[in-house]
Amino acid sequence: MRKNIFAVCDLEVDYAYNFMDYLNQKKNIPFEIQAFTSVQNLIAYGKENHIELLLISGKAMCREVQELDIGKIVILSEGVHAPGLDQYPSVYKYQSSSDVIREVMACYGEEKAVLPVQFPVLKKTTEILGVYSPLGRCLKTSFALTLGQVLARERAVLYLNLEEYSGFEELMGRGFNHNLSDLLYYVRQENQNLMVKMNSMIQTINNLDYIPPVQAPADILGTSWKDWERLLSELVMHSSYEVVVLDIGNGIEELFQLLDQCKRIYMPVLTDVISTCKIAQFENLLRIWDYPQVLSKTVKVRLPFHAGPSAPETYAEQLPWSELGDYVRELLRKDME
């Protein structure tokens, strides 16, 4: 089954091919990518193939392109919208490729109620990995971010932080226009174009994709299990991700059911008396509620101290090269064996 076509046409050769290289590295893009530096070649291709999404520079746009069978056209603008193209949405050309893609996907998702073909994506099986601990101050989120970034060097990985208080805006030193709260809203609305909506929210760090976490704890506490279940099902069936890393907090309804969805659960632990007793209580509760399989999928990890950078905004991106990064690589190597 062939993916829908996302064509990029820009007369600036270096820009077009650098942008295509970026898209091909982003394994989560649910399109087949085609790049053109000639309008004539684009027109010839479009006469033989349906282009679902076209990103084209204003200088390259012409009547012949408008007459092609194209699902959605977005103008790649250099700052001034070309005359006669006001009917098309535009994105600014000279910004980061990730920002361009996010804006293009937002434009596409606004009008496209349903993808033309809503079939499962052809890919390897999606693995759901959980990172959870009943303990606090155990480097859980640092471990989850490191795990995601290390895995993302070779695979398409999505990180989702499901904590009530993640501190991500403070950690990344920036605000976000959209976050997990918006995605959960679309889940509750049973939006049929959920993956396109999600792609308009994606942020990236060292090739690891993530949805910015919620800002209000109520958005985690008020989400039902069926909504979490639907989101995971959509990711498995209709995203291109090979791995989803869930950084799980204690505010999830039906926590044990969510853990049961994971292929493997990494549990950071501490060795002091109180921490040991808390872990024992958690494990006893799993047995009482008849979730012994969660115990069998859980790997306890005792994480090394690592000296992170003093500036919060550089902390996450430097994790793969810290002592914690070395620990995660060794852990994954042993898992492979």
PLY file of the C-alpha trace (Angstrom):
ply
format ascii 1.0
element vertex 337
property float x
property float y
property float z
element edge 336
property int vertex1
property int vertex2
end_header
0.00 0.00 0.00
1.48 3.36 -1.06
1.53 6.34 1.23
-0.03 9.66 0.24
2.35 12.01 -1.59
3.83 15.09 0.09
5.56 17.10 -2.64
7.94 19.98 -2.02
8.76 22.36 -4.86
11.30 25.15 -4.48
13.46 26.69 -7.19
16.33 27.02 -4.72
18.00 23.63 -5.20
19.94 23.48 -1.92
16.88 24.40 0.12
14.66 21.82 -1.60
17.04 18.92 -1.12
18.12 19.87 2.40
14.45 20.06 3.35
13.80 16.68 1.73
16.73 15.17 3.65
15.22 16.47 6.88
11.82 15.00 6.02
13.31 11.63 5.19
15.06 11.58 8.57
11.75 12.27 10.31
10.39 8.76 10.18
7.07 9.78 11.67
5.90 11.77 8.61
2.87 9.81 7.25
3.65 10.69 3.63
5.90 9.64 0.79
8.18 12.62 0.14
8.93 13.96 -3.35
11.10 17.04 -3.95
11.17 19.15 -7.11
13.35 22.08 -8.18
11.62 22.43 -11.53
7.97 23.41 -11.99
7.85 21.43 -15.23
8.94 18.25 -13.48
6.35 18.82 -10.75
3.61 19.30 -13.35
4.65 16.17 -15.25
4.65 14.15 -12.02
1.32 15.61 -10.87
-0.39 14.62 -14.12
0.47 10.98 -13.43
0.13 10.90 -9.62
-2.26 12.33 -7.05
-0.40 14.75 -4.79
-2.16 14.93 -1.44
-0.07 17.77 0.02
2.06 20.28 -1.89
4.44 22.78 -0.29
5.51 25.15 -3.06
7.37 28.44 -3.14
5.38 31.46 -4.23
7.82 32.01 -7.12
7.10 28.52 -8.47
3.31 28.68 -8.23
1.48 28.97 -11.56
-1.84 28.23 -13.26
-0.70 24.78 -14.45
0.05 23.74 -10.88
-3.33 25.02 -9.70
-5.03 22.80 -12.27
-3.37 19.61 -10.99
-5.22 17.09 -8.79
-3.80 18.24 -5.44
-5.46 17.70 -2.09
-3.94 20.70 -0.28
-1.55 23.43 -1.39
0.56 25.43 1.08
2.75 28.31 -0.08
6.38 28.46 1.06
6.68 32.20 1.59
9.77 34.38 1.76
7.89 36.95 3.82
5.65 38.62 1.26
2.64 36.73 -0.06
2.72 36.70 -3.87
-0.21 38.39 -5.66
-3.06 36.05 -6.57
-2.20 33.42 -3.94
-4.29 34.76 -1.08
-6.59 31.73 -1.22
-3.74 29.46 -0.05
-2.29 29.25 3.47
1.41 30.02 3.75
4.37 29.24 5.99
7.54 31.26 6.33
10.45 29.66 4.49
13.40 30.83 6.58
12.69 29.15 9.90
13.69 25.77 11.26
12.55 22.77 9.22
10.72 21.40 12.28
8.72 24.63 12.57
7.90 24.54 8.85
6.61 20.97 9.13
4.58 21.75 12.24
2.88 24.68 10.48
2.28 22.72 7.28
0.65 19.88 9.21
-1.52 22.39 11.07
-2.66 23.87 7.74
-3.36 20.40 6.35
-5.29 19.29 9.44
-7.53 22.37 9.53
-9.46 21.44 6.41
-8.86 17.72 6.08
-11.49 16.04 8.25
-10.28 12.58 7.32
-7.22 11.32 5.53
-8.19 10.03 2.09
-7.10 6.53 3.05
-7.32 5.59 6.71
-5.51 2.28 6.84
-2.88 1.01 9.23
0.59 2.35 8.44
3.01 -0.19 7.00
5.86 -0.37 9.53
7.47 -2.57 12.09
5.48 -3.31 15.24
5.25 -0.35 17.58
6.80 -1.02 20.98
5.37 0.80 23.98
7.96 1.27 26.70
6.92 2.56 30.11
9.05 4.42 32.63
7.37 4.47 36.03
8.22 4.47 39.70
6.10 4.98 42.83
9.11 6.88 44.19
9.95 10.53 43.77
13.35 12.13 43.15
14.65 8.99 41.44
15.67 10.50 38.02
12.64 8.94 36.31
12.12 11.70 33.74
15.85 12.11 33.15
16.05 8.37 32.44
12.99 8.46 30.13
14.38 11.38 28.11
17.77 9.69 27.85
16.21 6.39 26.80
14.15 8.12 24.12
17.08 10.06 22.68
19.37 7.03 22.58
16.71 4.93 20.82
15.92 7.78 18.41
19.38 7.58 16.88
18.25 4.46 14.99
14.45 4.37 15.22
11.38 6.61 15.03
10.59 7.37 18.68
7.88 9.43 20.37
8.17 10.54 24.01
5.01 11.31 25.97
5.21 12.75 29.46
2.07 11.78 31.41
2.88 13.55 34.67
0.71 16.16 36.34
3.74 18.43 36.81
6.43 17.98 34.17
8.09 21.42 34.28
8.79 21.18 30.55
8.31 24.83 29.64
10.78 25.72 32.36
13.10 22.86 31.36
13.13 23.79 27.67
13.20 27.52 28.36
10.28 28.25 26.04
6.51 28.11 25.76
4.51 25.91 23.41
1.46 26.84 21.36
0.01 23.32 21.63
0.51 20.47 24.08
-0.85 17.11 25.19
-4.02 18.78 26.50
-4.92 19.73 22.91
-4.22 16.22 21.66
-6.38 14.71 24.41
-9.17 17.09 23.41
-9.06 15.70 19.86
-9.03 12.17 21.30
-12.18 12.89 23.29
-13.81 14.39 20.20
-12.96 11.16 18.34
-11.28 13.26 15.66
-10.72 11.07 12.62
-7.54 12.91 11.63
-5.80 12.51 14.96
-2.33 11.73 13.61
-2.29 14.81 11.37
-3.35 16.94 14.35
-0.59 15.34 16.40
2.05 16.05 13.75
1.20 19.74 13.97
2.25 19.67 17.66
5.48 17.64 17.45
8.66 19.09 18.94
12.07 17.48 18.56
15.20 17.11 20.63
18.17 15.16 19.23
15.81 13.41 16.76
13.45 12.39 19.59
9.91 13.60 18.92
7.74 14.68 21.82
4.39 16.30 22.48
4.77 19.09 25.06
3.15 17.86 28.30
0.04 19.33 29.90
0.28 22.55 31.90
-2.70 21.85 34.15
-2.72 18.67 36.31
-6.49 18.38 35.80
-5.86 17.46 32.15
-4.13 14.28 33.32
-6.40 13.56 36.27
-9.54 14.12 34.17
-8.59 11.84 31.27
-10.41 8.52 31.29
-8.82 5.18 30.60
-10.74 4.78 27.32
-9.13 7.99 26.04
-5.62 6.82 26.90
-6.46 3.49 25.28
-7.67 5.18 22.08
-4.58 7.39 21.88
-2.26 4.38 22.20
-4.30 2.45 19.64
-4.05 5.32 17.15
-0.29 5.52 17.67
0.11 1.80 17.07
-2.20 1.62 14.05
-1.79 4.95 12.28
1.52 6.54 13.25
4.93 5.74 11.81
6.57 5.47 15.22
8.44 2.30 16.04
8.79 3.11 19.75
6.61 5.13 22.13
8.22 6.01 25.48
5.67 6.77 28.19
6.94 8.77 31.17
4.16 7.83 33.58
3.06 9.73 36.66
0.63 8.73 39.41
-2.34 10.74 38.14
-3.37 8.25 35.45
-6.77 6.61 35.80
-6.33 2.82 35.68
-2.55 3.06 36.11
-2.11 -0.71 36.17
-3.99 -1.11 32.89
-1.70 1.44 31.27
1.38 -0.33 32.57
-0.02 -3.56 31.18
-0.02 -2.02 27.69
3.76 -1.66 27.85
6.11 -4.25 26.40
8.64 -3.35 29.07
8.54 -1.10 32.12
11.68 0.52 33.50
11.35 1.35 37.19
13.99 3.61 38.78
14.47 2.56 42.40
16.41 3.75 45.43
18.00 1.63 48.15
17.01 3.47 51.33
14.56 1.84 53.76
11.54 4.02 52.98
11.96 3.61 49.23
12.27 -0.16 49.57
9.05 -0.28 51.57
7.18 1.81 48.99
8.29 -0.48 46.18
7.17 -3.52 48.22
3.74 -1.95 48.76
3.38 -1.26 45.02
4.33 -4.83 44.11
1.91 -6.29 46.67
-0.89 -4.17 45.23
-0.16 -5.47 41.73
-0.58 -9.02 43.01
-3.78 -8.20 44.91
-5.32 -6.58 41.83
-4.24 -9.51 39.68
-1.59 -7.84 37.53
1.35 -10.20 38.08
2.29 -9.83 34.40
3.24 -6.21 35.05
5.80 -7.43 37.56
7.28 -9.82 35.01
7.69 -6.98 32.47
9.31 -4.60 34.97
13.05 -3.96 35.02
14.32 -2.18 38.12
17.09 0.29 37.39
19.42 1.91 39.90
20.53 5.01 38.11
23.99 6.59 38.44
24.49 10.11 39.64
25.25 12.42 36.76
26.44 16.01 36.77
24.05 17.79 34.42
24.60 21.32 33.05
23.57 24.20 35.26
21.36 25.77 32.56
17.96 24.00 32.48
17.42 24.61 28.75
20.49 22.54 27.81
19.90 19.76 30.35
17.69 17.45 28.26
19.71 17.60 25.05
22.98 16.76 26.85
21.60 13.72 28.67
22.72 11.15 26.03
26.36 12.18 26.63
26.18 12.04 30.42
26.86 9.16 32.80
23.14 8.40 32.47
23.53 8.08 28.70
26.31 5.54 29.15
24.13 3.63 31.59
21.17 3.54 29.17
23.30 2.35 26.24
24.70 -0.48 28.34
21.21 -1.38 29.57
19.88 -1.56 26.01
22.87 -3.63 24.92
22.11 -6.18 27.65
18.43 -6.17 26.68
19.38 -6.97 23.07
21.45 -9.91 24.27
0 1
1 2
2 3
3 4
4 5
5 6
6 7
7 8
8 9
9 10
10 11
11 12
12 13
13 14
14 15
15 16
16 17
17 18
18 19
19 20
20 21
21 22
22 23
23 24
24 25
25 26
26 27
27 28
28 29
29 30
30 31
31 32
32 33
33 34
34 35
35 36
36 37
37 38
38 39
39 40
40 41
41 42
42 43
43 44
44 45
45 46
46 47
47 48
48 49
49 50
50 51
51 52
52 53
53 54
54 55
55 56
56 57
57 58
58 59
59 60
60 61
61 62
62 63
63 64
64 65
65 66
66 67
67 68
68 69
69 70
70 71
71 72
72 73
73 74
74 75
75 76
76 77
77 78
78 79
79 80
80 81
81 82
82 83
83 84
84 85
85 86
86 87
87 88
88 89
89 90
90 91
91 92
92 93
93 94
94 95
95 96
96 97
97 98
98 99
99 100
100 101
101 102
102 103
103 104
104 105
105 106
106 107
107 108
108 109
109 110
110 111
111 112
112 113
113 114
114 115
115 116
116 117
117 118
118 119
119 120
120 121
121 122
122 123
123 124
124 125
125 126
126 127
127 128
128 129
129 130
130 131
131 132
132 133
133 134
134 135
135 136
136 137
137 138
138 139
139 140
140 141
141 142
142 143
143 144
144 145
145 146
146 147
147 148
148 149
149 150
150 151
151 152
152 153
153 154
154 155
155 156
156 157
157 158
158 159
159 160
160 161
161 162
162 163
163 164
164 165
165 166
166 167
167 168
168 169
169 170
170 171
171 172
172 173
173 174
174 175
175 176
176 177
177 178
178 179
179 180
180 181
181 182
182 183
183 184
184 185
185 186
186 187
187 188
188 189
189 190
190 191
191 192
192 193
193 194
194 195
195 196
196 197
197 198
198 199
199 200
200 201
201 202
202 203
203 204
204 205
205 206
206 207
207 208
208 209
209 210
210 211
211 212
212 213
213 214
214 215
215 216
216 217
217 218
218 219
219 220
220 221
221 222
222 223
223 224
224 225
225 226
226 227
227 228
228 229
229 230
230 231
231 232
232 233
233 234
234 235
235 236
236 237
237 238
238 239
239 240
240 241
241 242
242 243
243 244
244 245
245 246
246 247
247 248
248 249
249 250
250 251
251 252
252 253
253 254
254 255
255 256
256 257
257 258
258 259
259 260
260 261
261 262
262 263
263 264
264 265
265 266
266 267
267 268
268 269
269 270
270 271
271 272
272 273
273 274
274 275
275 276
276 277
277 278
278 279
279 280
280 281
281 282
282 283
283 284
284 285
285 286
286 287
287 288
288 289
289 290
290 291
291 292
292 293
293 294
294 295
295 296
296 297
297 298
298 299
299 300
300 301
301 302
302 303
303 304
304 305
305 306
306 307
307 308
308 309
309 310
310 311
311 312
312 313
313 314
314 315
315 316
316 317
317 318
318 319
319 320
320 321
321 322
322 323
323 324
324 325
325 326
326 327
327 328
328 329
329 330
330 331
331 332
332 333
333 334
334 335
335 336
